[in-house]
Amino acid sequence: MRVLVVEDTAELARQLKQRLEGEGYAVDTAADGEEGRFLGETEPYDAVILDLGLPKIDGLTVLRSWRRAGMAVPVLILTARDAWNEKVQGIDAGADDYLAKPFSMEELLARIRALIRRAKGHASAEIACGPVVLDTRTGRVTVDGQPVELTAFEYRVLSYLMHRKGQVVSRTELTEHVYAQDFDRDSNTIEVFVGRLRRKLGVDVIRTVRGLGYRADEP
Amino acid sequence: MGWTESLRFRLLAGAAVWVALALMLAGWIIADLFQTHVRQRFDAELANHLEQLAAVLETDADGRPALRQPLSDPRFRRPLSGLYWQVGESAAAPLRSRSLWDSVLDLPDDRVENGGLHRHDAAGPANQSLIVLERFVLLPERTEPIRIAVAADRAELAGVTRAFNVTLALSLAVLAAALIAAALIQVQIGLRPLSRLRDELTEVRVGGKKRLDGTMPTEIRPLVEDLNALLAHAEEVVGRGRLQAGNLAHALKTNLAVLANEAGALDERNARAVGPAMVRQVELMRRHLDHHMARARAAAARGVPGISTPVADCVAALARVMRKLHAASGVDIAVDVPAGLLFAGEREDLDEMLGNLLDNACKWARGRVGVTCRAEAGGMLSVTLDDDGPGLPGDSREAALEPGVRLDESMPGTGLGLAVVRDVARLYGGDVRLDASPLGGLRAVLRLPAAAG
């Protein structure tokens, strides 16, 4: 899963990036509204964390221009402006969630997980695909109840495929959602990750759809 | 824009338009009256000449008409003077005034039986346009009545009228100028209190005065009183702001001192113990900030007369927000707020109170939240929020409204929400109380002053 953090306080942006990466997300950061708007328009994110008081273009304007352009990416507003009428403005501008600073990192993570899950159409925090169960809250993967140890990249690949369960995901799409923008991408490594995942899971839940990509499905 | 928006311009333009209209009407009426008068005089004079002509007319030895003595007006003797007489028919070499010289008055064919006065227009010598007055007289020793006529040049009449009209127009123009000048002076004097008001406001702004005090005309006095009330309110708000800032700074300083001590004592061994203590202090600081922010917002709004907020709009907007913020729990929010109910206060404050109450309800509800609003006696309205959550036992309901109390630490939130609601509601002269809800959970009833629609 790939997340964009638009936040002008460098220290907080760093903390968010570090923590989100620790949870298995690929994270890009933008330090002002202009850069944030550009990244949001050009890269396929699964969720955006957006500050409101940004240099150059303020967060609400960025959000409105995304929504006008028809972008449906879930957006969580993270701001110190915590009056209810400001929340009304934020939600009416098209935000999906609103969290006031200071916040607890755990709550932010829970909300981001829930946003991504709901956007992909999953009601529960656990996504099951046959015997394979992915718990989005803990980042744990089990097969028939037995925990499987995955690396961060393997987890990202599996998590994205399982969030899009039953749908074909092209290799390019998978690459875009697994790597952050500044990462040196190589779509061949995706094949390596998928191969390792299949071995570690031991069940056939990741299908190769020839010429199109991959699909997570019940075995 | 610009000069058309000037009060002075409007007043002057108004005065100018009325002066012009009134004087034009007056000029028209006077000119008409004068013309009628001059015409009557003219006719009377002609009749007089005709009378004189009839009086001096006689029959000479040859039985022809002749004048016993010349008519008195010298113009009858000056050629082409514009005043003429004639005796007899035009065609039959009539007796006529010397002023006619070698021409004859071309009288229309007119046989008159009754012997009255007749008036004609006729062409005269030297292209003059004449007014002719004639009658028939019966001379002694003659059997046939004879036609006698006097005529005068119309140009004389027109000349007199024109001269009068020029004089009249000039006089009216001078009068108009004088009236507009008077209006200018009047406007200048009338608007002087406004300039004085501006001077006084400038003085207040630069700090020379605290209030506007000059004696103002009755029309401006309410404005001055309102401005003074506004100044007093601003002063009060600033004062309260200072007090709040002081309180907040004091409260935060205590937490900062604790934090500094904990940070100083921080080392590898006790990190686990100190961490939560520091987090707790930060949390407390945040509560102080929230509390004082909410109070400051509400305090600033209170006392401004005439503000009102539609409750239905506010509830609808908040319900939209709650459906997003609590999308995970999928809580159903039923809103029954009639349009037209107005809260006598700021939108931000109503948002703050209802936002906190509704957020609480959604946080605890199992699946249903209800919001209703009703007008009450005594100019109040009440908003009732119900949820189907676990509710609160009777004895902890009052405690839930105290600042800093969080009855369940497992739920996110500052614990100050309800205290802020009560603070703000009381600032407006209302209140909030908690009760058991028919839905099974907690019911919060918020009573607030209503504004007249």
Interface residues (C-beta under 8 A of the other chain):
Chain A: D82 A83 W84 N85 K87 V88 I91 D92 A95 D96 D97 Y98 P102 S104 E107 A114 R118
Chain B: V282 R286 D290 M293 R297 A317 L318 R320 V321 K324 L325 A327 A328 R347 E348 D351 E352 L354 G355 N356 P412
